[in-house]
Amino acid sequence: MTLFTKQQAPEGRDTPIETSDLHTITGHSIHPPFPEGYEEIVLGMGCFWGVERLFWQQPGVYVTAAGYAGGITPNPTYKETCTGLTGHTEVVRVVYDPKKVSLENLLQIFWEQHDPTQGNRQGNDIGSQYRSAIFTTTEAQLAAAKQSAEAFQAALQRAGKGRITTEIKPLDVFYYAEAYHQQYLDKNPGGYCGLKGTGVTCPIG
């Protein structure tokens, strides 16, 4: 799915880039530790501005954060990630209370609210940094994500759509995006949101 080589990738840095602390909507810290019993999953659906807003609006979601995952450059900047050479995709960390919202419900939202068949792009946003991805933090999440992909693929086929290209694997590292990206569409209500689904319903949840 990525278009880079280790030789081309930016070196990155040992120190995390500066970001914000408190979520502008929930008031919770975007950094761990999170409440006991809560879970997190990291999702890539194209430009992370609209994705973060989509999930902070969901009941049962404790906090969200924009960032980068799936590549090799440590602590990348937005500018570095946008070259496509870090290997990262734009993602959102979703921390949720499984007693209030199910993983299946979150996965259903994930599949239905973007087009997971486009490879290294999402609409007019082109590049491996916009690829679709699910990065899991437990074995149960990984199994559920793969099962949901199979179910949605069957629904897509019935609708005459293409093959899912979503990357599904355990999370390696989540790197926070810069402060101005955090809750961007709360700070800039008229800002860009590229989310657009296929119109196909995911038969889970």
C-alpha positions as CSV (number, residue, x, y, z in Angstrom):
1,M,0.0,0.0,0.0
2,T,2.9,2.4,0.6
3,L,5.0,4.1,-2.0
4,F,8.2,4.7,-0.1
5,T,11.5,2.9,0.7
6,K,13.5,3.1,3.9
7,Q,16.2,4.9,2.0
8,Q,13.7,7.6,1.0
9,A,11.9,8.0,4.3
10,P,12.6,11.2,6.4
11,E,14.8,10.5,9.4
12,G,12.3,11.9,11.8
13,R,13.2,12.7,15.4
14,D,13.5,11.2,18.9
15,T,11.3,13.8,20.6
16,P,7.6,13.9,20.0
17,I,6.4,17.0,18.1
18,E,4.4,19.5,20.1
19,T,0.7,19.0,20.3
20,S,-2.3,20.0,22.5
21,D,-3.4,18.3,25.7
22,L,-7.2,18.8,26.3
23,H,-9.8,17.9,23.7
24,T,-11.8,21.0,22.8
25,I,-15.1,19.1,22.8
26,T,-14.9,16.6,25.6
27,G,-12.4,18.4,27.9
28,H,-10.5,15.2,28.4
29,S,-6.8,14.8,27.9
30,I,-5.9,13.3,24.5
31,H,-3.0,11.6,26.2
32,P,-3.1,8.4,28.3
33,P,-3.7,7.1,30.8
34,F,-7.3,6.7,29.9
35,P,-10.0,5.3,32.2
36,E,-9.8,1.7,33.2
37,G,-11.8,-0.6,31.0
38,Y,-11.8,1.8,28.1
39,E,-10.4,0.6,24.7
40,E,-8.8,2.4,21.8
41,I,-8.6,1.7,18.1
42,V,-6.8,3.8,15.4
43,L,-8.6,4.5,12.1
44,G,-7.5,6.0,8.8
45,M,-10.2,7.2,6.4
46,G,-8.5,9.9,4.5
47,C,-8.0,13.5,5.8
48,F,-8.1,13.2,9.6
49,W,-10.0,16.5,10.2
50,G,-13.4,15.1,9.2
51,V,-12.7,11.6,10.6
52,E,-12.0,13.0,14.1
53,R,-15.2,15.0,14.1
54,L,-17.2,12.0,13.0
55,F,-16.0,10.0,15.9
56,W,-16.0,12.6,18.7
57,Q,-19.8,13.0,17.8
58,Q,-20.4,9.3,18.7
59,P,-22.0,8.5,22.1
60,G,-19.6,6.4,24.1
61,V,-16.5,7.8,22.6
62,Y,-14.4,9.3,25.4
63,V,-11.8,11.2,23.4
64,T,-10.2,11.4,20.0
65,A,-6.9,12.6,18.6
66,A,-5.5,13.2,15.1
67,G,-2.2,11.6,14.3
68,Y,-0.1,9.4,12.1
69,A,0.4,5.6,12.0
70,G,1.5,2.7,9.8
71,G,4.9,4.0,8.7
72,I,8.5,4.0,9.7
73,T,9.6,7.7,10.4
74,P,9.6,8.4,14.1
75,N,7.6,11.4,15.3
76,P,6.8,12.7,11.8
77,T,5.5,16.1,11.0
78,Y,2.5,16.8,8.9
79,K,4.8,18.1,6.1
80,E,6.9,15.0,6.2
81,T,3.8,12.7,6.2
82,C,2.3,14.5,3.2
83,T,5.3,13.6,1.1
84,G,4.1,10.0,1.3
85,L,7.7,9.0,2.1
86,T,7.2,8.4,5.9
87,G,4.8,5.4,5.2
88,H,2.3,6.8,7.6
89,T,-1.4,7.4,6.9
90,E,-3.4,10.1,8.6
91,V,-5.4,8.5,11.4
92,V,-7.6,9.2,14.4
93,R,-7.2,7.5,17.8
94,V,-10.6,6.7,19.1
95,V,-10.8,5.9,22.9
96,Y,-14.2,4.5,23.8
97,D,-16.2,2.9,26.6
98,P,-17.2,-0.6,25.3
99,K,-20.1,-0.5,27.8
100,K,-21.6,2.4,25.9
101,V,-20.6,1.8,22.3
102,S,-19.7,-1.5,20.7
103,L,-16.6,-2.0,18.5
104,E,-19.0,-3.3,15.8
105,N,-20.9,0.0,15.8
106,L,-17.6,1.9,15.4
107,L,-16.5,-0.4,12.6
108,Q,-19.8,0.0,10.9
109,I,-19.4,3.8,11.0
110,F,-15.8,3.3,9.6
111,W,-16.9,1.2,6.6
112,E,-19.9,3.3,5.7
113,Q,-18.5,6.8,6.0
114,H,-15.6,6.5,3.5
115,D,-14.7,4.5,0.4
116,P,-12.3,1.7,1.4
117,T,-11.7,0.6,-2.2
118,Q,-9.6,3.5,-3.4
119,G,-6.1,2.4,-2.5
120,N,-3.7,5.3,-1.9
121,R,-6.3,8.0,-2.1
122,Q,-9.6,9.2,-0.7
123,G,-11.5,11.1,-3.4
124,N,-9.5,14.0,-4.6
125,D,-6.9,13.5,-1.8
126,I,-4.2,11.4,-3.4
127,G,-1.3,9.7,-1.7
128,S,-0.5,6.8,0.6
129,Q,-1.1,9.2,3.6
130,Y,-4.8,9.0,2.7
131,R,-5.1,5.3,2.5
132,S,-7.8,3.4,4.5
133,A,-6.5,1.6,7.6
134,I,-7.6,0.0,10.8
135,F,-4.9,-0.4,13.5
136,T,-6.0,-2.6,16.4
137,T,-4.9,-2.8,20.0
138,T,-6.2,-6.2,21.0
139,E,-6.6,-9.6,19.4
140,A,-10.3,-9.4,19.7
141,Q,-10.3,-6.1,17.8
142,L,-8.2,-7.6,15.0
143,A,-10.5,-10.5,14.6
144,A,-13.6,-8.3,14.6
145,A,-12.0,-5.9,12.1
146,K,-11.2,-8.7,9.7
147,Q,-14.7,-10.2,10.0
148,S,-16.3,-6.8,9.4
149,A,-14.1,-6.4,6.3
150,E,-15.4,-9.7,4.9
151,A,-19.0,-8.7,5.6
152,F,-18.6,-5.3,4.0
153,Q,-16.8,-6.8,1.0
154,A,-19.8,-9.1,0.4
155,A,-22.1,-6.1,0.6
156,L,-19.9,-4.1,-1.8
157,Q,-19.9,-6.9,-4.3
158,R,-23.6,-7.2,-4.2
159,A,-23.7,-3.4,-5.0
160,G,-21.3,-3.8,-7.9
161,K,-18.5,-2.0,-6.1
162,G,-14.7,-2.7,-5.9
163,R,-12.4,-4.6,-3.7
164,I,-11.5,-3.3,-0.2
165,T,-7.9,-2.1,0.0
166,T,-8.0,-1.3,3.8
167,E,-4.9,-2.1,5.7
168,I,-5.8,-4.1,8.9
169,K,-3.1,-4.9,11.4
170,P,-2.1,-4.4,15.0
171,L,-1.0,-0.9,15.9
172,D,2.7,-0.3,16.1
173,V,3.0,3.3,17.2
174,F,0.5,6.2,17.2
175,Y,2.2,9.6,16.7
176,Y,0.2,12.7,17.6
177,A,-0.3,15.3,14.9
178,E,0.5,19.0,15.6
179,A,-1.8,21.0,17.9
180,Y,-3.6,22.8,15.1
181,H,-4.8,19.5,13.6
182,Q,-6.4,18.4,16.9
183,Q,-10.2,19.0,16.7
184,Y,-9.5,21.1,13.6
185,L,-13.2,21.3,12.5
186,D,-14.2,22.5,16.0
187,K,-11.7,25.4,15.7
188,N,-12.5,25.9,12.0
189,P,-16.2,24.9,11.5
190,G,-16.1,25.7,7.8
191,G,-13.0,23.7,7.2
192,Y,-12.4,21.0,4.7
193,C,-14.0,17.6,5.2
194,G,-13.5,15.0,2.5
195,L,-15.6,12.1,3.9
196,K,-17.7,10.4,1.4
197,G,-19.1,6.9,1.7
198,T,-20.1,4.4,-1.0
199,G,-23.7,4.4,-0.1
200,V,-23.5,0.7,0.9
201,T,-24.7,-0.4,4.3
202,C,-22.3,-2.5,6.4
203,P,-24.2,-5.5,7.7
204,I,-22.7,-5.5,11.3
205,G,-23.4,-3.7,14.5
